[in-house]
C-alpha cells in the first residue's frame, strides 16, 4: 500500500479558503441589505416640502385678525420658533418622548433594546424605541403610510434617516421640526 505524504498546509489552505468564502458571502449579504434599504430613501433636501404649510391670515391695517384660511384636510398650522416655546414645555417633551435626546446620534440603541425586551416579555408591541429624531424622519420624510406600518424595513429606514438628520441639523433644529 502506497501512502501519500502528509501535507499540513493543505488543511490550512482549505480553512483559509472557507473563511474567505464566508466573509465574501457576509459582505455580499450586507451590501444587498444596504442596497435594499437605501434604494429609494428620501433625500433630506426634500424636508421643506413635507412641512405643514402655515395657515393664511388676513389682517386689517392695524394688524388685527380678520380671517384665517385653514387647510380643510390638515387643519390650522402656525409655525412657532423654538425660542418661543417655553423651556419647561421643551423639557417635558424630551422627558416623555426621548429622555436621552441630547446623548445619542439620532437613534438610541439602548432605547431600542429596552423596547424590544418589553415587547418580547409582553408578547405584543407595548413600547416603541423611536427617538424624537426618528419620529421626525418617519412623519416628515417617510410619509403618512409609514406612520401605521410596523415592519423591520420601515424601522431600519427610519433609523438611517434619523442618523442623517442628526448629522445635518442641530438638536434644537430637530426639536423645532418635531
N, C-alpha and C positions, 0 to 999 in steps of 0.2 A: 504494500500500500504506500503510495507516494503521498507525502504530506506537503501542503503549501506552506511556505514560510509565514510566520505570524507578522502582520504589519499593523502596529498600534496606531499609526497615523490615519489609517483608513476609517476607523470608527470615529475618530475626532473630526475628520472631514465630513462625515455624514451628519454629525451633530451640528456642526457649523452650517452646513447646507440647510438642514431642517430649521434651525434658528433663523437663518437669513430669510427663508421662505415664509416662516411665521411672521417675522417682522414686516416683510413686504405685504403680506395679506392684511395685517393690522393697519399699516399705513394706507393701503387702498380702502379699507373699510372706513377709517377716519376721514379720508378725503371724500368718499361717497356721501357720508352723513353730512359733512360740512357743505358740500355742494347742494344737497337736498334741502338743507335749512336756509342757505344763503341765496338760492337761485332767484327768488322773486321778492326778497326782503325789501321793504320800502326804504327809500333814502331819507336821511334826516333833513335833507333840503326841502322835503315836501311838508314838513311840520307846520309851517304857517298856513298852508292850505286847509289843514284839518282843525284849526282853531275855530271856536264858535264865533260867528260874525256878531259884533255888538248890535244891539237894537238901535234903530234910528230914533233920534229925539228931535222934536220940533219945539224951539224955544221962542218966546216973544222977544222984543227988543231989549227987555230988562233982564233977560236970562231965565225967566220963569217957564216951566214946562207947560207946553200947550197940548202936545200929543206925543205918544211913543208908539212907533211902528214895531210890532213884535212878530217874530217869525212864527207862523201858526204851527209849524212842525217841531221847532226847537225851543220855543218859549223865549222869554226875555233874557238878554245877556248884557251884563255891564262888566267889562274888564276892570279889575282892581289891581293896581300895582302892589307888590308885596309890602312895600313900605307903608301902605295904608291899612294893611291887615294887622290887627293888634298882635303883639308878640305872644300874648297868652293863647290866642287862637292858633297861631303857628305852632307853638309848643304843644298844645293839646292835640293838634292834628298829627304831629310827629309821634307823640307818645302813644296814640291809639293805632295809627297806621303802620309805623315803621320806627320803633324805638332806637334802632342802630343807624338811622338815616345818615348821620354825618360820619359814620365809621365804616362804610362799605362802598365798593365801586359800582353801585347801581343794582347789584344782586347780593343778597345776604345769604351766603351758603349755610350759615348756622340756622337762620330762619327757615330755609327750605328743608333742612334735615329735621328740624323741630316739627314743622307742619307735616312732613312725611310720617314721622313717628306717631303723631297724634292721629293722623288719618288711618294708619295701619292698625293701631290699637282700637280705634273706634269702628273699624270696618266700613267706613264711608268717609266722604270728604267733609271734615269738620273744620279744618283750618287751612288757610292759604298761606303761602310763603312769599307772596308778592310784596315787593318794596314799593315805595311811592314812585320811584323811577320806573319800575316795571309797569305800574298801573298807568302812568303817563304814556309809556310806549304802547301798551295794549289799547288804551282808549283813543289815542290820537293818531297812531301810526298803523296799527293792525286793523282798525275798523270795527264797526258795530257787531259783525258776526263773530269776531274773536272774543267778545265780552262773555258770551254764553258758551263758547267752545272750551271743553275741558280735555285737552289732549296733551301728550308729551311734546308733540311737534310745536303746538302753539306756545307752550311754556318755554321751550328752548329758544324759539324765535323771539319771544318777548324778552328773554334774558339777554340775548345778543343785542337787541335794540336798546335795552336799558344800559348795558355796558357802554355802547356807543354814545348814548345821550349823556352819560356821566363824564365821558371824555370831552364832549363838545361844550356842554353847559355847566355852569356852576350849580352848586346845591340850591342856592337861593333862586336861580332861574328855573330849575326843575320844580321847586316848590311852588313858585308862582304859576307855572303851567298847570300844576295839579289843582 
